[in-house]
């Protein structure tokens, strides 16, 4: 059972109150311009990161809002949660696994979608 | 050494002290004709069929841990083939046809027990979906039949068919040719048979990089036990597929989730079949040791932790206690998780990748064990000839671009 901090309610609550919202920062391609490959990538292909994973959660039985989360998918430790539209905060305590094989490095921050 | 009555008798006379190692543990050679990454049932089996049916003599199987230590050793051992689409029926049916003779084929007892797999329907919608599956299965010659609640209880006497429970049983789909097999034996049997045919099985050897030549084709692997040259690599690593394929810059339509199972204290025989319910995320069978083997649904989030939330198994046990009131005071001994690689259409991916010489067999999600012999056999064809076997052709990676998906979300049986 994860303990997740809702950045809107500003409180840590059990996972049961939340719904997982999938990988974050997926940007829908322009329907007038996108190729088959771009659509395929958007619809089906995922980073599936082993290590620091950027994802969304929804405080389903709380405030009902979606928010962003960085979580280590090896230890399941939640590094930080933050509101939509906010720039990703720096993770103050890096993953104990950082630097070991198989852990993806942090991707460059392009700013998370509101 | 061949297992036979005579060999057992001879060993009995010497107090069973003379059994040899079942497979060799060689040092890696500098180069191989082809290499398979991942020594689970699917990978070891592929190496076995490559050696036996395609004459590949200089091949190796690598694993970062010990063989059979991933999902092969963590699943709930269910074997069935009652999927919806013809392409699925062909691929799972290919495996189901191989199970009954696999012990003889490998000279190793995989304890295949076709005791019947019963999928419970709890609603009008379930009934519709299952009857559709039954009709589709019968059209392609796969046995699958509809049972009333009373017939379901006759087949599995400990089933609760009281219409007043939270999720009443309104019927069931029964595949009598399905059942269970001994998961570890499948890995060990393939390892032993492949090793006897000259396949090098290299354990505790993790792949660190995939080398490519100037044209972009695979030229070798860098591992924790040194660099090894090869022109063909098959990646069969289930939950870690995205991680290994990223070494060659290949993205995949996969997400890895924890899938949990648990096992009870041993009981006398109480359960003659496998019962599954995807509506309430639970399935159960009884092992030959007497333990109740129980499987849950996946956790909600991407994770490589090989564990999962206790609330997932807790809700599974609530469902089990309602379906099987006899289990309400049974103690659970162990609970564990595996990491399953799920695709958007819940069907596997077998075949080529955009990188020449790099092949993948993945995406079996929550139900790969049942397919082990068939998957291995088809992937061996892909690895040895470079082209997909006709049965595996619909399961290409390219189907996500062409939208020729094989949607088995209902048949997958595990909620995710």
Interface residues (C-beta under 8 A of the other chain):
Chain A: X1 X2 X15 X16 X19 X20 X23 X36 X37 X40 X41 X43 X44 X45 X46 X47 X48 X49 X50 X53 X55 X71 X73 X74 X75 X76 X101 X102 X104
Chain B: X206 X208 X240 X242 X243 X246 X251 X252 X253 X254 X255 X256 X300 X301 X302 X303 X304 X305 X307 X309 X310 X311 X344 X400 X401
